[in-house]
Amino acid sequence: MALRGGDFEVVRDPLWDNIRLEGAAVGVLDTPTVQRLRYIRQLGHAFLVYPGATHTRFEHALGAYHLTRTALSALGERGELDAVPDEDRLAARLAALLHDIGHYPFSHTLEEAGFPHHETLGVRKLSVGLLAARLEELGVPGLAERIGRFITGVSESPLRGLISGSLDLDKIDYLSRDARMCGVPYGAVDVDRLLSTITMVETPSGGLEMGVLEKGISALESLLFAKYQMYRNVYWHHAVRSAGSMFKRAVRAAVAARGMDNDRLAECTDEGLMEQLIAQDPSGLAAAVRERRLYKRALDLPATEVPSETEPWVTRDPDLVAAVEDAVAREAGLEPGQLLLDFPANPSMMTVDLPLRTRSGHVERLTNEGRAGEFGLPRVAGELYRSARRFRVFTARRSHRSLAGLLHVIALPAEAVRQKLAIGEPLLERHL
């Protein structure tokens, strides 16, 4: 392999101190595709609530790369990488660095709005432009495809668990970094312990898989609980969600008016997109977000008070949600676009599925059932997830109409809701 291994650079990072970049990483770092990440905030609109949350996807990419190198070094020192090809080790490191190159502006908001997933876009970018040329120069046949399989979680390499899954090092960096930059104590993870207890485990089929040593269980629990705390207090903060809901509506309106398309969105930076939206958004939603004139909560309920049979369209069909929003807005005496629904979802948020090597050398499987007497957090994962979620209705101004009838609406199948909309049947009729 014609790797550029002789040169390296060291970057100072506020979280991990010195990050050493090998020659291969330096080569792909200085490409427009990766440099764009300097202008994409890691936490989207969270800076409107936590002023320090202006860190970028670029910093996070460096952090994920650093943690991956650290984990690989620990595995290598223990002789656990002997069966892993050098090409996979290189691809894993570069996948950690490049995993976010397809990200839209403002975090995951536009994926919630129905646009293609950033991982799909990122894989496409691996094979075009200067980045593709730099990867080709490394002399590893099929390297871009190998990296892409790591990013999308379909690689057959045992190192896949470092890039996606319960031990995903990306999560460790973003939880630690987000907490530091927001100035909150919620994202504490026992990083050193977790990295030192990651191990390669032989599966029943004779393959290899990333797992954890028994002494790393408490560190793994710290990762899970940090994730719960950060979602509840930062990522799903009501003002962050209000800004995100307004932003999604503004972008969808711009796309519907053909003033924007998916390809352009995927190349925009945060500020570049906001400037375009403000220039062509007659609703004024984008300008309101920029000036922090956010919609207020007209309804705010914990998930425990929301019907358990809530239909999937509430989180998966943004077109139907927008139609319901506008119909309810009219019933509440508001203009279309002045009432927005929000019920964030991340079903895999607390999922655990990885092998555990006990002190005796026996291998067990850690799942959401936990481990009797020692690993109980996953068994309450469902309750933690529900306690982090809230169903909210944001409005531009106060309405004197009760919106409680929406709880009945979101429990209806999509087809029943479409039928009501088609015939003009009031959605809040049960609460007149």
MARZA-887780 format. One record per atom (N, C-alpha, C): residue in one letter; x, y, z. Coordinates in steps of 0.1 Angstrom, whole numbers, plus 2048, in hexadecimal, padded with zeros to 3 digits. Atoms other than C-alpha are relative to their C-alpha. Example, Ala and Ser with C-alpha at 12.3 -4.5 7.8 and 13.67 -1.06 7.14 Angstrom:
2
A8097F4800/A87B7D384E/A80980C800/S7F77F5800/S8897F5847/S7F880B808/
This chain:
432
M8087F4800/M800800800/M80980C800/A7F87F4801/A80D8227F6/A7FA80B80A/L8057F77F6/L803833817/L80980B803/R7F77F57FD/R80F855820/R80280080F/G7FE8037F2/G81B849842/G80B808806/G7F47F97FA/G83A85E846/G7FD80E805/D8047F27FB/D82988084C/D7F47FF808/F80B7FF7F8/F81188A866/F7FF80E805/E8027F37FA/E8028A8877/E7FA7FE80E/V8068017F2/V7F78AF89B/V7F780D801/V80A7F57FE/V7D88C48A1/V7FC80180F/R8047FE7F2/R7CF8D38C3/R7F1800800/D80F8017FF/D7AC8CA8CE/D7FC80380F/P8047FD7F2/P79A8D88ED/P7FB7F4808/L80580B7F8/L78C8B68F6/L80B7F5802/W7F680B7FF/W7A889C8EE/W80E805800/D7F27FA800/D7C68B48EF/D8067FE7F2/N7F980280D/N7DE8A88D3/N7FA7F57F8/I80580A809/I7CF8968B5/I80A7FE7F5/R7F680280A/R7E988689F/R7F97FA7F3/L80680480D/L7DF88387A/L80B7FA7F8/E7F6806809/E7F286A865/E7FF8057F2/G7FF7FB80E/G7FB871841/G7F47FE7F8/A80D803808/A7DC860832/A7F580A804/A80B7F77FB/A7C5875848/A80380F7FC/V7FD7F3805/V7D8895840/V7FC8037F2/G8037FE80F/G7D388F81B/G7F28027FE/V80F7FE803/V7AD88C81D/V7FB80C808/L8057F57F8/L7A98A7837/L80080D7F9/D7FF7F3808/D7B48C3820/D7F97FF7F3/T80880180C/T7998BD807/T7F3808802/P80C7F87FE/P77A8D3801/P7F57F9807/T80B8087FA/T7638B780B/T8017FF80F/V7FE8017F1/V7728B482E/V80180E806/Q7FF7F27FA/Q77A8D9833/Q7F2807802/R80E7FB7FE/R7558E182E/R7FA7FD80E/L8058047F2/L74F8D0850/L80480B80A/R7FC7F57F7/R7608EE860/R7F480A802/Y80B7F6800/Y740902858/Y7F27FA802/I80C8077FC/I7268E8863/I8007FE80F/R8008027F1/R71E8EB888/R7FC7F2804/Q80380E7FC/Q71D8CA89A/Q7F27FF806/L80C8017F9/L6FE8D28AE/L7F58097FA/G80B7F8806/G6E98E6895/G7FC80C807/H8057F47FA/H6D48FF8A7/H80280180F/A7FE8007F2/A6DF8F68CA/A80780C805/F7F97F47FC/F6F59158CB/F7F680B804/L80A7F67FC/L6D59298CE/L7FC7FF80F/V8038027F2/V6D191A8F1/V80D7FF808/Y7F38017F9/Y6F59118FA/Y80A8077F7/P7F87F8809/P70B92D8EC/P80D7FA7FC/G7F4806803/G72A9188ED/G8007F57F5/A80280C809/A71C8FD8D6/A8028047F1/T7FD7FC80E/T72C90C8B6/T80B7F77FA/H7F6809805/H7458EF8B2/H7FA7F97F3/T80480480D/T7448DF890/T8027F17FD/R7FE80D804/R7438BE87E/R80F7FD7FD/F7F1802803/F7688C3875/F8077FC80D/E7FA8047F3/E7728C289A/E7FC7F2804/H80580D7FC/H75D8A48A0/H8067F57F7/A7F9809809/A76C892882/A80E7FD805/L7F38027FB/L78E897890/L8007F880D/G8018087F3/G78388A8B2/G7FD7F27FE/A80480E803/A77386B8A3/A80C7F87FB/Y7F4806805/Y793864890/Y80A7FD80B/H7F78027F5/H7A88698AF/H7FC7F4809/L80580B7F7/L7938518C4/L8027F27F8/T7FF80C807/T7948378A8/T80F7FC7FF/R7F28037FF/R7BA8398A6/R8047FB80D/T7FD8047F3/T7BC8368CB/T7FB7F1803/A80580D7FE/A7A68178CC/A8087F67F8/L7F8809809/L7B98078AF/L80E7FD806/S7F28027FA/S7DA80D8C1/S7FF7F780C/A8018097F4/A7CD7FC8E1/A7FD7F27FB/L80280E805/L7C07DE8CD/L80D7FB7FA/G7F3805806/G7E17DC8BA/G80A7FC80A/E7F68037F5/E7F67DD8DA/E7FD7F2806/R80480C7FA/R7E27BF8E6/R8007F47F6/G7FF80A80B/G7E77AC8C5/G7F37FC7FB/E80E804804/E7C27AC8BD/E7FD8047F2/L8027FC80E/L7C67BB89A/L8087F87F6/D7F8808809/D7DC7A088C/D7F97FA7F4/A80880680A/A7C0792878/A7F880A7F7/V8077F5807/V7B47B486B/V8098067F6/P7F77FA80A/P7C37C084A/P80380F802/D7FD7F27FF/D7D57E1849/D7F68097F9/E80A7F8808/E7BC7ED82F/E7F4803808/D80C7FE7F8/D7A07E9848/D80380A80B/R7FC7F67F6/R7B37FC863/R80080E7FB/L8007F2807/L7B981984B/L7F28047FD/A80E7FD804/A79581883F/A7F880580C/A8077FD7F4/A788819863/A80480E805/R7FB7F37FC/R79E83786C/R7FA80B7F7/L8057F6809/L79484A84D/L7F0801800/A80F7FF7FF/A76F841851/A7FC80880C/A8037F87F4/A770850874/A80280F7FC/L7FE7F2804/L77E870864/L7F68057F7/L8097FC80B/L766871847/L7F17FD802/H80E8057FE/H746863856/H7F580B7FF/D80A7F6800/D735885856/D8018097F4/I7FE7F780B/I73F893834/I7F38037F8/G80C7FE807/G71C88F827/G7F5808808/H8097F97F8/H70C8A3843/H7FA80D7FA/Y8077F3803/Y6F28BE83C/Y80480B80A/P7FF7F67F6/P6F48DF84D/P7F77FE80C/F8088007F4/F6E68E1870/F7FC7F1805/S80180D7FA/S6EC8BD87C/S7F67F77F9/H80980B806/H6D18A2876/H7F28067FD/T80D7FA802/T6B48BB872/T7FA7FC7F3/L80580280D/L6B08B784D/L7FD7F17FD/E80480E801/E6B089184F/E7F37FD806/E80E8017FA/E692894866/E7F68067F6/A80A7FA809/A6828A984B/A7FE7F87F3/G80280980C/G68488C832/G80B8007F6/F7F680080A/F6A4893820/F8097F3802/P7F880C7FF/P6BD876818/P80A80080C/H7F78017F4/H6D386A835/H80E8047FC/H7F37FB803/H6F587A838/H80A7F57FD/E7F680A803/E707859837/E8007FC7F1/T80180380F/T6F9852814/T80780A7F8/L7F97F5808/L705874808/L80F7FF802/G7F28017FD/G72686F819/G8077F67F7/V7FA80A808/V72D84F807/V8028047F1/R7FF7FA80E/R7268607E5/R80C8097FF/K7F57F6801/K74087B7ED/K80E7F9801/L7F38077FF/L75B8617F3/L8067FE7F2/S7FB80380E/S75D85B7CD/S80080B7F6/V8007F4809/V75D87E7BF/V80A80A805/G7F87F47FD/G77489C7BE/G80E7FD806/L7F38017FA/L7958A17D0/L8017F580A/L7FF80A7F6/L78C88A7EC/L8027F27FA/A7FE80D807/A78886D7D4/A80E7FE7FB/A7F2801805/A7AA8757C5/A80A7FD80C/R7F78037F5/R7BB8767E7/R7FF7F2806/L80280E7FC/L7AC8557F1/L8077F67F6/E7F980980A/E7B88467D0/E80F801801/E7F17FF7FE/E7DB8537D7/E8067F780B/L7FB8097F5/L7DD83D7F6/L8037F27FB/G7FB80D806/G7E181F7DF/G7F97F4805/V80780B7FA/V7C78097F0/V7F47FD7F7/P80C802809/P7AF7F97D6/P7F37FF808/G80D8017FA/G78B7FF7DE/G7FF80780E/L8007F97F3/L7938167FC/L7F4808803/A80C7F87FF/A77682E7F6/A7F47F7804/E80B80A7FE/E75E8107F5/E8017FA80E/R7FD8067F3/R76E801814/R7FC80A80B/I8037F67F6/I76A822827/I7F1802801/G80F7FE801/G74682681B/G7F97F5807/R80780B7F9/R73D803829/R80180280F/F7FE7FD7F1/F74B80E84B/F7F680B804/I8087F57FD/I73782E84A/I7F17FC801/T80E804801/T71681D841/T7FD7F4809/G80280B7F6/G71C80185B/G7FE7F37FA/V80280C806/V71C7E5842/V80E7F97FD/S7F3806802/S7427DD842/S8007F2807/E7FF80E7FA/E74A7B8849/E80D800809/S7F48007F7/S76A7C385C/S7FB80080E/P8038007F1/P76A7BD882/P80180E805/L7FF7F27FB/L7747E2885/L7F48087FE/R80D7F9802/R7517EC87A/R7FB80580D/G8067FC7F3/G7477EE89F/G80680D805/L7FA7F37FB/L75F80C8A4/L7F980C7F9/I8067F5808/I74C820889/I7F1800802/S80F8007FE/S72881588F/S7FD7F5809/G80480A7F6/G7178028AB/G80080680E/S8017FC7F2/S7158038D1/S80D806805/L7F37FB7FC/L73B80B8D4/L80480B7F6/D7FD7F680A/D73A8258B7/D80880B807/L7F87F57FA/L75783D8BF/L7FB80E7FC/D8077F4804/D7448588AD/D7F880580B/K8097FD7F5/K72B8588CA/K80980680C/I7F87FC7F4/I74785B8E4/I80580E7FE/D7FB7F2803/D75587A8D3/D7F580A801/Y80A7F5800/Y73588C8CD/Y7F980280D/L8057FE7F2/L7278868F0/L809808808/S7F67F97F8/S747891900/S80280F7FC/R7FE7F2805/R74C8AF8E9/R7F4809801/D80C7F77FF/D7288BB8E9/D7FE80480E/A8017FD7F2/A7278BA90F/A80A80B804/R7F57F67FD/R7488CE911/R7FC80D7FA/M8027F4807/M73E8E88F8/M7F2807805/C80D7FB7FB/C71A8EC906/C80280580F/G7FE7FC7F2/G7288F0929/G7F77F880A/V8098087F7/V7128D4938/V8087F4805/P7F980B7FA/P71C8B794E/P7FA7F27FC/Y80880C803/Y70589D93D/Y8087F67F8/G7FA80A80A/G71C88D923/G80D7F9805/A7F38067FB/A73787F93A/A8007F17FC/V7FD80E804/V74585E92C/V80E7FC805/D7F38057FC/D76184993B/D8087FC7F4/V7FA80380D/V77484B91A/V80C7F7801/D7F38077FF/D79683E925/D7FD7F1804/R80480E7FC/R78681F936/R7F97F97F4/L80780780B/L770818919/L8097FC7F4/L7F780380B/L78B81A8FF/L80A7F5804/S7F780B7FB/S7A2804914/S7FA7F3801/T80680D7FE/T7887E9917/T7F97FB7F3/I80580580D/I77D7E78F2/I8097F47FC/T7F980C804/T7877C48E6/T7FA7FA7F4/M80580880B/M7847AD8C9/M7FB7F3805/V80680C7FB/V76D7908CF/V7FD7F77F5/E80380A80A/E7697708BB/E7F17FC801/T80E803800/T74576A8B1/T7FE7F17FF/P80280E801/P7347488B2/P8027FA7F2/S7FE80580D/S73774688C/S80F8007FC/G7F2800802/G75D74A88F/G80680D7FB/G7FB7F3804/G75F76E884/G80480980C/L7FC7F77F6/L76A78C898/L7F780C801/E8097F57FE/E7567A98A7/E80580880C/M7FB7F87F6/M75E7C78BC/M7F67FE80D/G8088027F3/G7537C28E1/G80780880B/V7FA7F97F4/V75C7CD904/V8037F680A/L7FD8087F5/L76D7BE921/L7F780280C/E80A7FF7F5/E7597B8941/E80380C808/K7FD7F57F8/K76C7D3953/K7FC80E7FA/G8057F4806/G75F7EC93A/G7F1803800/I80F7FE800/I73A7E8942/I7FC80D806/S8047F37FA/S738807959/S80380B7F6/A7FD7F580A/A74981C93D/A7F58007F5/L80B80180A/L72F80F924/L7F3806805/E80B7FA7FA/E71481893C/E801810800/S7FF7F2801/S72283B93E/S7FD8067F3/L8037FC80E/L72083E918/L7F18007FE/L80F801802/L6FB833918/L7F980B808/F8077F67F8/F6F184B934/F80380E7FB/A7FD7F3806/A704868925/A7F88037F4/K8087FE80C/K6F1863905/K7F2804804/Y80D7FD7FC/Y6D0863917/Y7FF80F806/Q8007F37FA/Q6D988392B/Q80180B7F5/M7FE7F680A/M6E589590C/M7F48027F7/Y80C7FF808/Y6C688D8F8/Y7F5808807/R80B7F97F8/R6AF898914/R80380E802/N7FD7F27FC/N6C18B891D/N8068097F5/V7F97F880A/V6D38C48FE/V7FA7FE7F2/Y80480380E/Y6CA8B38DD/Y7F18037FE/W80F7FF801/W6A48B38E4/W7FB80B809/H8047F47F8/H6A38D48F8/H7F58077F8/H80B7FA808/H6828E68EF/H80380B7F7/A7FC7F5809/A6929058E1/A8087FB7F4/V7F880680B/V6AA8F08CC/V7F67FA7F6/R80A807809/R68C8DC8BE/R7F780A7F9/S8087F6807/S6788FB8B7/S8078067F5/A7F87FB80B/A69490A8A3/A8017F67F4/G7FF80A80A/G6998EA891/G7F37FE7F8/S80D802807/S6748E6889/S7FD80C7F6/M8027F4809/M67390A87A/M8097FF7F4/F7F680280B/F693903866/F7FB7F67F6/K80480A809/K6858E3858/K7F58057F7/R80C7FA808/R6658F584D/R8058097F5/A7FB7F780A/A67991083C/A8077FA7F5/V7F880780B/V6908F8829/V7F67F97F7/R80A807809/R6728E381D/R7F98097F7/A8077F6808/A661902811/A8098047F4/A7F77FC80A/A68090C7FE/A8017F67F5/V7FF80B809/V6838EA7EE/V7F37FF7F7/A80D800807/A65E8EA7E5/A7FF80B7F5/A8007F5809/A66290B7D4/A80B8007F6/R7F5803809/R67F8FD7C1/R80C80A801/G7F57F77FE/G6979177CF/G80C7F9806/M7F68087FA/M6AB8FB7DE/M7FE7F17FC/D80180E803/D6B38D67D6/D8097F8809/N7F88087F7/N6C28B97E8/N80F8017FE/D7F17FF803/D6E48BB7D7/D80680D805/R7FB7F37FB/R6E88E07E0/R80080080F/L8018017F1/L6DD8D9804/L80C7F9805/A7F58097FB/A6F88BE807/A80D8077FF/E7F37F9802/E7138D77FD/E80080D808/C8017F37F9/C7078F5812/C8087FF80E/T7FB7FF7F2/T717901833/T7F4806808/D80B7FB7F8/D70290D850/D7FC80E7FC/E8037F2803/E705932849/E7FC8027F1/G8047FF80E/G70392D823/G7F27FD7FE/L80E804801/L6E291B826/L7F780B806/M8097F67FA/M6D493583E/M7FE80C7F8/E8017F5808/E6DC951827/E7F77FE7F4/Q80980380B/Q6CB94080A/Q7F17FF805/L80E8027FB/L6AC93781F/L7FA80E803/I8067F27FD/I6A895B82C/I7FD8087F4/A8037F880C/A6AA969809/A7F47FB7F9/Q80B805808/Q68F9527FB/Q7F47FB808/D80B8067F7/D678949819/D7F680B803/P80B7F67FD/P65895E818/P7FA7FF80E/S8078027F3/S64C94F839/S80880780B/G7F87FA7F6/G66995F84C/G8057F780B/L7FC80A7F6/L67093F85F/L80F800802/A7F28007FF/A69593F857/A80680C807/A7FB7F47FA/A69A963861/A7FC80080F/A8048017F2/A68795C882/A80A7F7807/V7F68097F9/V69F93F88A/V80D808801/R7F37F97FF/R6BD955882/R7FF80A80B/E8017F67F5/E6B097089A/E7FB7FA80D/R8058077F4/R6A59568B4/R7F2804804/R80E7FE7FD/R68095F8B2/R7F97F27FE/L80480E802/L67693B8B8/L7F27FE804/Y80E8047FC/Y65392C8BA/Y8007FB80E/K8018047F2/K6479258DD/K7F87F3801/R80780D7FD/R6399058EC/R7F1803803/A80F8007FD/A6139038E9/A7FC7F3806/L80380D7FA/L6148DF8F4/L80D7F9802/D7F38067FD/D6308CC905/D7FD7F480A/L80380B7F8/L62A8A9911/L80B7F5800/P7F680B801/P64188D91C/P7FA7F47F9/A80480C808/A64086D907/A7F77F7808/T8098097F8/T62F85B924/T7F1804800/E80E7FB801/E61087191E/E7FB8007F2/V80480180E/V61086B8F9/V7FB7F17FD/P80580D803/P5FC84D8EB/P80C7F77FC/S7F580A803/S61382E8EA/S7FF7FB7F2/E80280580E/E6048268C8/E80280B7F6/T7FD7F5809/T6118468B8/T8057FA7F3/E7FD80680D/E61383F893/E80E8057FA/P7F27FC805/P63583F880/P80080C7F7/W8007F4809/W62A85B868/W80580D808/V7FD7F47F8/V630874885/V80F8037FF/T7F27FE801/T65586F882/T8067FD7F2/R7FA80580C/R65986085F/R7FA8077F3/D8077FA80B/D642874848/D7FF80F801/P8007F17FE/P64B899848/P7F58077F7/D80B7FA809/D6328A082B/D7F3800807/L80D8017F9/L61589383F/L80080980D/V7FF7F87F4/V6218A485F/V7FE80F7FC/A8027F2804/A6228C684D/A7F28027FC/A80E7FE804/A5FF8C183F/A7F880080D/V8078007F3/V5F38B9863/V80280D807/E7FD7F47FA/E6058D7870/E7F880C7FB/D8087F5806/D5F48EF858/D7F27FF802/A80E8017FD/A5D28E085D/A7FD80380E/V8027FC7F1/V5D58E3883/V80280F802/A7FD7F17FF/A5E390687F/A7F38087FD/R80C7F9805/R5C491186C/R7F57FE80B/E80A8027F6/E5AD901887/E80380880C/A7FC7F97F4/A5C19138A2/A80180F7FD/G8007F2803/G5BE935890/G80E8057FD/L7F27FC804/L5E2936884/L8027FE7F1/E7FD80280E/E5F1938862/E8087F47FD/P7F880C803/P60191A850/P80F803803/G7F27FE7FD/G62491685C/G80280680E/Q7FE7FA7F3/Q61D92687E/Q7FE7F680B/L80280B7F6/L617905890/L8087F47FB/L7F780B803/L6318E9890/L8007F580A/L80080C7F7/L6318C689F/L80E7FB801/D7F28067FE/D6508B68AE/D7FF7F480A/F7FF80C7F7/F6548938BC/F80D7F87FC/P7F3806804/P67988A8B9/P8017F1803/A7FF80E7FF/A6828668B5/A80E7FB7FD/N7F3807803/N6A28518B7/N7FF7F2807/P80380D7FA/P69782D8BE/P80D7F8804/S7F48077FC/S6BB8208BF/S80980780A/M7F87F87F8/M6C683A8D7/M8077F880C/M7FB8077F5/M6CB8228F4/M8037F17FD/T7FE80E803/T6D18028E1/T80E7FB803/V7F38077FD/V6EC7EA8EC/V8007F27F9/D7FF80D806/D6F77CC8D8/D80F7FD7FC/L7F2803802/L71B7C08DB/L8057F5809/P7FB80B7F8/P7307A38E9/P80880680C/L7F97FD7F3/L73E7A490D/L8097F4803/R7F780A7FC/R75D791916/R80280180F/T8007FF7F1/T75B78893B/T80F7FD805/R7F38027FB/R779785952/R8057F27FF/S7FC80F801/S77875F94F/S8037FD7F1/G7FE80380E/G77B762929/G7F47FC7F8/H80D803807/H757759922/H7FA80C7F9/V8067F6808/V74476D908/V7F1800802/E80E7FF7FF/E72177A90E/E7FC80B7F7/R8067F6809/R70A7918FA/R7F980A808/L8077F57F9/L7007B3908/L7F68057F6/T80B7FB808/T6DE7BD8FB/T7F8809809/N8097F87F9/N6C17D3906/N7FB7F980C/E8048087F4/E6BA7B791F/E80A80280B/G7F67FE7F6/G6D97C1931/G8087F4804/R7F980B7FA/R6EE7AA947/R7FC7FF80F/A8068017F3/A6DE79E967/A80B80380B/G7F87FC7F4/G6ED7AF986/G80B8097FD/E7F57F7803/E7077C3973/E7FE80A7F5/F8027F780B/F6FA7D4954/F7F18037FF/G80F7FE800/G6D77E195C/G7FB80B7F8/L8057F4807/L6D6802949/L7F87FD7F3/P80780280C/P6CB7F3928/P7F17FB803/R80D8067FD/R6AD7E2939/R7F680C802/V8097F57FF/V69F805940/V80180A7F5/A7FE7F780B/A6A981391F/A7F48067FA/G80C7FB805/G686815913/G7FA80B808/E8057F57F8/E67B82A930/E80880D7FF/L7F77F4801/L69984192D/L7FD8077F2/Y8037FA80D/Y691846908/Y7F3807800/R80D7F97FF/R66D84E910/R80180D808/S7FF7F47F7/S67786792B/S80780B7F9/A7F97F6807/A68E879913/A7F78077F5/R8087FB80B/R67387D8F8/R7F4809806/R80B7F87FD/R6588988F9/R7F98047F3/F8087FC80B/F63B8A08E1/F7FD80F802/R8027F27FE/R63A8C58DB/R7F98067F3/V8067F880B/V6268DE8C6/V80580E802/F7FB7F3800/F6378FE8BE/F7F880A7F8/T8097F7808/T62391D8B3/T80780E800/A7FB7F2802/A62C9408A6/A7FA80980A/R8077F87F6/R61394F8BE/R7F67F8807/R8098087F7/R5FB9448D9/R7F37FE7F9/S80E803805/S5DB9328CF/S7F87FC80C/H8098037F5/H5BD9308E5/H7F97F27FE/R80680D803/R5B390F8D5/R8097F4807/S7F980B7FB/S5BC8EF8E8/S8067F77F5/L7F980880A/L5D58DA8D5/L8017F1805/A7FF80E7FB/A5D08BA8EA/A7FB7F67F7/G806809809/G5BC8AB8CE/G80B7FA7F7/L7F6806808/L5DD8A58BC/L8057F2805/L7FC80E7FA/L5E48878D3/L7F77F57F9/H80980A807/H5C68768C2/H8057FF7F1/V7FC80080E/V5D388089F/V80D7F87FE/I7F4807803/I5F68728A3/I7FF7F1803/A80280E7FE/A5E88518AE/A7F87F97F4/L80780580C/L5D584E88C/L80A7FB7F6/P7F780580B/P5E483A86F/P80180B7F6/A7FD7F580A/A5F2850853/A7F48017F6/E80B7FF80A/E5D684783B/E7F3806806/A80C7FA7F9/A5BB851854/A80280F801/V7FD7F27FF/V5CC872859/V7FF8077F2/R8017FA80E/R5CF878833/R7F18017FC/Q80E800803/Q5AA870830/Q7F980C806/K8057F47F9/K5A188A84A/K80480D7F9/L7FB7F4806/L5B68A4839/L7F98027F2/A80680080D/A5A789B817/A7F2806800/I80E7FC7FF/I5838A1822/I7FE80C809/G8017F47F8/G58C8BF838/G7FA7FE80E/E8068027F3/E5818AE858/E80980680B/P7F77FA7F6/P58E8C1877/P8087F6807/L7F78097F9/L5AB8B0888/L7FE80180F/L8027FE7F2/L5A38BF8AA/L7F27FF805/E80E8007FE/E57E8B78A9/E7FD7FA80E/R8048067F3/R57F8A28C9/R80280980C/H7FD7F67F5/H58A8C08DD/H7FB80E7FE/L8067F3802/L5738DB8D2/L7FA80580D/
